């Protein structure tokens, strides 16, 4: 630990901001009733004067439908952002599209995979699309109806093989935060607060430890005990409104 590190902010300052946006429901809710969660990632950037916490939620928003519904929502918090913390329309990333092989989704049911789809585009690159239930089972996705594969089922399976393609690229993050701010922690698994159950971030070990880590400048402060719960299987209410 660097004993000369003296942050200009405190852990309490960080937790207060997170709670303030949670109270406005502008903090990541893993069981958002309009979004079927598929993946998530948490990144922390900081130095003595600045801090940024980013939570990415990849999922399917059925209100948008089709490729427009496959989104990565970037929730930014911090004291050096060029925009207000929380949710901003320009912080939704859309990375998929139809390939030259044909439409990915059913023309009459935008929540359903086209029965003849064999591929789609992810960041401009063609990736295969499977109609085989064994493909989904092997990736931990149980199809409700193998003859009508839903987009969120497809997305959850695809992410197993193409995770990085659905998450933000570092250059996409850096155009939104100071380019010289060091990345000090990145998590694929963590214990998240149950916002729908009125649990605030400040009450959760994950964010308490991250706030302390930023205040002290010591990454060793992040030593969680609670089991991770951010996998989509732990939030079955997502997308069910």
C-alpha positions in Angstrom: 0.0 0.0 0.0 1.2 3.5 -0.9 1.2 5.4 2.4 1.7 8.7 0.6 -1.6 8.3 -1.3 -4.0 11.0 -0.2 -7.3 11.1 -2.2 -9.2 14.3 -2.4 -12.4 12.4 -2.0 -13.6 9.8 0.5 -15.3 6.4 0.4 -18.4 8.1 1.8 -18.5 10.5 -1.1 -18.5 7.7 -3.5 -21.2 5.7 -1.8 -23.3 8.8 -1.4 -23.3 9.3 -5.2 -24.1 5.7 -5.9 -27.0 5.8 -3.4 -28.3 9.1 -4.8 -28.6 7.6 -8.3 -30.0 4.3 -7.0 -32.8 6.3 -5.3 -33.6 7.7 -8.7 -33.4 4.2 -10.3 -30.5 5.3 -12.4 -28.3 2.6 -10.9 -27.9 -0.8 -12.6 -30.9 -3.0 -11.8 -30.1 -6.6 -12.8 -33.8 -7.6 -12.8 -35.1 -4.7 -14.8 -38.6 -5.7 -15.9 -38.0 -4.6 -19.5 -34.6 -6.2 -20.0 -33.6 -9.8 -20.2 -30.1 -9.7 -18.7 -27.4 -11.7 -20.5 -24.0 -10.5 -19.2 -22.4 -7.7 -17.1 -19.1 -6.3 -16.2 -17.8 -3.8 -13.6 -14.8 -1.5 -14.2 -13.1 0.9 -11.7 -10.8 3.7 -12.7 -9.1 6.1 -10.4 -6.2 8.2 -9.1 -5.8 10.7 -6.2 -8.2 13.2 -7.5 -10.5 11.3 -9.8 -12.7 8.2 -9.8 -15.0 6.4 -12.2 -17.1 3.3 -11.7 -18.6 1.7 -14.8 -21.2 -1.1 -14.8 -22.1 -2.6 -18.2 -25.4 -4.5 -18.6 -25.8 -6.5 -21.8 -29.3 -7.7 -22.4 -32.4 -7.7 -24.6 -34.9 -4.8 -24.2 -38.1 -6.2 -25.7 -39.6 -2.7 -26.0 -37.0 -1.9 -28.7 -37.1 -5.3 -30.3 -34.9 -7.0 -32.9 -31.3 -5.8 -33.2 -32.3 -2.5 -31.5 -33.2 -4.4 -28.4 -29.8 -6.1 -28.1 -28.0 -3.5 -26.1 -25.1 -2.8 -23.7 -26.1 -0.1 -21.3 -23.2 1.7 -19.8 -23.8 3.1 -16.3 -21.1 5.6 -15.4 -20.5 7.1 -12.0 -17.6 9.4 -10.9 -16.3 12.9 -10.2 -14.7 13.6 -13.6 -17.4 12.7 -16.1 -18.2 15.0 -19.0 -21.9 14.2 -18.5 -24.1 13.5 -15.5 -23.7 10.1 -13.8 -26.3 7.4 -14.2 -28.1 6.6 -17.5 -27.6 8.7 -20.7 -29.0 7.8 -24.1 -25.6 8.0 -25.8 -24.3 5.4 -23.5 -26.3 2.5 -25.0 -24.1 0.5 -27.4 -25.7 -1.6 -30.2 -23.3 -4.1 -31.8 -25.4 -6.5 -33.9 -27.1 -6.5 -37.3 -28.3 -8.9 -40.0 -25.6 -10.5 -42.2 -25.8 -11.0 -45.9 -27.3 -14.4 -45.3 -30.6 -12.9 -44.5 -32.7 -11.6 -41.6 -31.8 -12.7 -38.1 -35.2 -12.4 -36.6 -38.7 -13.4 -37.5 -40.6 -10.9 -39.7 -43.8 -11.1 -37.7 -42.3 -11.7 -34.2 -39.4 -9.4 -33.5 -38.6 -11.3 -30.3 -38.0 -14.5 -32.1 -35.1 -16.0 -34.1 -35.9 -16.4 -37.8 -36.3 -20.2 -38.4 -33.8 -20.0 -41.4 -31.2 -17.7 -39.7 -27.7 -19.1 -39.9 -25.6 -16.0 -39.0 -25.6 -12.4 -37.9 -23.1 -9.5 -37.5 -21.3 -8.6 -34.3 -19.3 -5.4 -34.6 -19.4 -6.0 -38.4 -18.0 -9.5 -38.2 -20.2 -12.5 -39.2 -20.8 -15.0 -36.4 -22.9 -18.2 -36.7 -26.4 -18.5 -35.3 -27.6 -21.9 -34.2 -31.1 -23.5 -34.4 -29.9 -26.6 -32.5 -31.3 -26.9 -28.9 -28.1 -28.9 -28.0 -26.1 -25.7 -28.7 -28.1 -23.8 -26.1 -28.1 -26.6 -23.6 -24.3 -26.8 -23.8 -24.2 -23.1 -22.8 -26.5 -23.3 -19.9 -29.6 -21.9 -21.7 -32.8 -23.9 -21.5 -35.1 -23.1 -24.4 -38.7 -22.6 -23.5 -39.7 -23.7 -27.0 -37.1 -25.1 -29.4 -39.3 -24.2 -32.4 -39.5 -20.6 -31.4 -36.1 -19.5 -30.0 -36.3 -16.1 -28.3 -33.7 -13.4 -28.8 -32.7 -13.4 -25.2 -32.0 -17.1 -25.3 -29.9 -16.6 -28.4 -28.0 -13.7 -26.8 -27.3 -15.6 -23.6 -25.9 -18.5 -25.6 -23.9 -16.3 -28.0 -22.2 -14.4 -25.1 -20.5 -17.6 -23.9 -18.4 -17.7 -27.1 -18.4 -14.0 -28.0 -18.4 -12.2 -24.6 -15.9 -9.5 -25.5 -17.8 -8.6 -28.7 -20.9 -7.6 -26.7 -19.0 -5.7 -24.0 -17.6 -2.2 -24.6 -14.2 -1.9 -26.2 -11.7 0.1 -24.2 -11.7 2.9 -26.9 -15.4 3.2 -26.5 -15.0 3.7 -22.8 -12.1 6.1 -23.2 -14.1 8.5 -25.3 -16.4 8.9 -22.3 -13.8 9.2 -19.5 -10.4 10.8 -19.1 -8.0 8.9 -21.3 -5.2 9.1 -18.7 -7.2 7.7 -15.8 -5.8 4.3 -14.7 -7.9 1.2 -14.8 -7.5 -0.4 -11.3 -10.1 -3.1 -11.2 -12.3 -5.1 -13.7 -14.8 -7.7 -12.6 -16.9 -10.2 -14.4 -18.3 -11.5 -11.2 -19.4 -9.6 -8.1 -22.2 -9.4 -5.5 -24.8 -6.7 -6.7 -27.4 -5.0 -4.7 -31.1 -5.8 -5.1 -32.3 -2.4 -6.1 -35.9 -3.6 -6.8 -35.8 -4.8 -3.2 -34.7 -1.3 -2.1 -31.2 -2.4 -1.2 -28.8 0.5 -1.7 -25.3 0.1 -3.1 -23.8 1.5 0.2 -25.3 -1.5 2.0 -23.4 -4.0 -0.2 -19.9 -5.3 0.5 -18.9 -4.9 -3.2 -19.3 -1.2 -3.3 -18.1 -0.6 0.2 -14.8 -2.3 -0.7 -14.5 -0.5 -4.1 -15.1 2.8 -2.4 -12.4 2.1 0.2 -10.0 0.9 -2.6 -10.5 4.2 -4.4 -10.0 6.3 -1.2 -6.8 4.5 -0.2 -5.4 3.8 -3.7 -4.9 0.2 -2.6 -6.3 -2.6 -4.9 -5.8 -5.1 -2.1 -8.7 -3.5 -0.2 -11.0 -5.4 -2.6 -11.2 -8.8 -0.9 -14.9 -9.8 -1.0 -16.5 -12.6 1.1 -20.0 -12.6 -0.3 -20.6 -14.9 -3.3 -21.1 -13.3 -6.7 -24.7 -13.0 -7.8 -24.6 -11.0 -11.0 -25.2 -13.9 -13.4 -28.5 -13.6 -15.3 -29.8 -16.9 -13.8 -29.9 -15.2 -10.4 -32.3 -12.5 -11.6 -35.3 -14.4 -13.2 -37.7 -11.4 -12.9 -35.7 -9.5 -15.6 -37.8 -8.9 -18.7 -41.0 -10.1 -17.2 -43.0 -6.9 -17.1 
